[in-house]
Amino acid sequence: MSDVLTFPLTVRYMEVDAQGVVFNAWYLTYFDEAMSAFLTARGLPYAKMIEAGYDVQLVRSEIDWRSGLRWQDTAEVAVSTARIGRTSFALDFEVRRDGHEVTCSGRTVYVLIAADGSGKREIPELIADVLGDPAPLRAD
């Protein structure tokens, strides 16, 4: 199993703002889509996680921009596990134009919760195995 998943995307017209670049909020959408693909590629589709009684809540996200994506740019979002704690985990993201130029990077922290809304849960082996060993895309 690869430490890094790359999720492809093409910038849609509706994602571009008046400055001609992707509006900042769309990057969090890209990260969510890539996170779901990351879990699926490692054998845990989101629906299966819910069926097992777990869900995640985003509790922190940080993004550093270098340049903007534009309409019809092809890009990919690279995802890797940055950290695994007792009840939370962090994923690193890099958005790469044409597969190589990093336009932004980010880290998102998720807390594992019960799917029934009853609160935080410790990360079970099922999810820890899917996350794998941390292999951050960036240095802290």
Legacy VTK file of the C-alpha trace (Angstrom):
# vtk DataFile Version 3.0
C-alpha trace
ASCII
DATASET POLYDATA
POINTS 140 float
0.000 0.000 0.000
1.435 3.349 -1.050
2.025 5.979 1.644
0.696 8.695 -0.680
-2.502 8.748 -2.728
-2.945 11.202 -5.578
-6.470 12.326 -6.395
-6.859 13.904 -9.863
-8.977 16.960 -10.602
-9.698 19.485 -13.325
-10.660 22.987 -12.222
-14.266 23.768 -13.106
-15.469 27.214 -14.204
-17.664 27.615 -11.106
-14.630 27.205 -8.799
-12.849 30.303 -10.157
-13.306 33.737 -8.563
-13.103 37.277 -9.956
-9.294 37.157 -9.709
-9.262 34.249 -12.182
-8.019 31.653 -9.666
-9.728 28.955 -7.624
-11.596 30.532 -4.699
-9.903 29.509 -1.438
-12.870 27.568 0.031
-12.733 25.063 -2.844
-9.395 23.760 -1.573
-11.126 22.372 1.523
-13.565 20.612 -0.812
-10.621 19.190 -2.757
-9.100 17.986 0.537
-12.367 16.303 1.587
-12.702 14.543 -1.766
-9.072 13.401 -1.575
-9.487 12.201 2.038
-12.458 10.056 1.034
-10.516 8.625 -1.938
-7.532 7.968 0.378
-9.683 5.906 2.763
-11.359 4.063 -0.131
-8.030 3.220 -1.795
-6.868 1.728 1.494
-9.956 -0.473 1.835
-12.292 1.672 3.925
-14.915 3.446 1.826
-16.606 6.167 3.879
-19.911 4.259 3.941
-18.136 1.234 5.421
-16.643 3.403 8.179
-20.127 4.724 8.989
-21.521 1.169 9.016
-18.773 0.228 11.493
-20.094 2.997 13.774
-17.513 5.723 13.133
-17.361 9.127 11.490
-14.916 12.034 11.539
-15.217 15.720 12.330
-12.804 18.263 10.942
-11.402 20.250 13.885
-8.504 22.131 12.292
-7.302 22.889 8.818
-4.429 25.059 7.652
-3.488 25.906 4.088
-0.421 27.612 2.650
-0.771 28.949 -0.910
2.066 29.428 -3.390
0.124 30.049 -6.593
-3.448 29.782 -7.814
-5.044 27.158 -9.971
-7.001 28.489 -12.948
-9.994 27.312 -14.939
-9.330 24.016 -16.734
-5.982 23.450 -15.003
-5.321 19.786 -14.378
-4.080 19.046 -10.914
-3.863 16.369 -8.295
-4.190 16.357 -4.544
-1.549 14.217 -2.839
-2.634 12.834 0.551
-0.651 11.124 3.290
-1.062 10.403 6.982
0.787 13.004 9.031
-0.070 11.904 12.579
-2.225 9.419 14.464
-3.269 10.177 18.039
-5.616 8.538 20.535
-8.858 10.077 19.183
-7.615 12.148 16.252
-5.458 11.955 13.173
-3.987 14.444 10.732
-3.647 14.192 6.963
-1.272 16.216 4.816
-2.323 17.497 1.400
-0.443 18.971 -1.561
-2.204 20.372 -4.600
0.029 19.860 -7.635
-0.587 21.487 -11.015
0.215 19.140 -13.903
1.449 16.563 -11.391
4.505 18.441 -10.182
4.175 22.180 -9.343
2.934 22.473 -5.738
0.372 25.293 -5.675
-0.612 24.841 -2.041
-0.162 22.508 0.898
-2.291 21.872 3.927
-2.897 19.774 6.985
-6.273 18.814 8.373
-6.937 17.301 11.789
-9.945 15.021 12.186
-11.455 13.719 15.433
-13.021 10.276 15.332
-16.599 10.297 16.599
-19.410 7.775 16.931
-21.616 7.716 13.854
-24.669 8.008 16.123
-23.459 11.412 17.384
-22.630 10.225 20.900
-19.164 11.762 20.961
-15.450 11.108 20.486
-14.055 7.608 20.153
-10.582 6.154 20.362
-9.172 5.190 16.988
-9.784 1.448 16.557
-7.411 -0.934 14.808
-9.714 -0.926 11.742
-9.037 2.774 11.128
-5.433 2.839 12.396
-4.557 0.071 9.908
-6.121 2.038 7.049
-4.259 5.227 7.994
-0.972 3.322 8.098
2.281 4.704 9.395
2.605 8.477 9.282
4.504 9.680 6.206
4.073 13.459 6.212
4.330 15.322 2.907
5.853 18.296 4.705
8.348 18.851 7.491
7.014 20.375 10.710
LINES 1 141
140 0 1 2 3 4 5 6 7 8 9 10 11 12 13 14 15 16 17 18 19 20 21 22 23 24 25 26 27 28 29 30 31 32 33 34 35 36 37 38 39 40 41 42 43 44 45 46 47 48 49 50 51 52 53 54 55 56 57 58 59 60 61 62 63 64 65 66 67 68 69 70 71 72 73 74 75 76 77 78 79 80 81 82 83 84 85 86 87 88 89 90 91 92 93 94 95 96 97 98 99 100 101 102 103 104 105 106 107 108 109 110 111 112 113 114 115 116 117 118 119 120 121 122 123 124 125 126 127 128 129 130 131 132 133 134 135 136 137 138 139
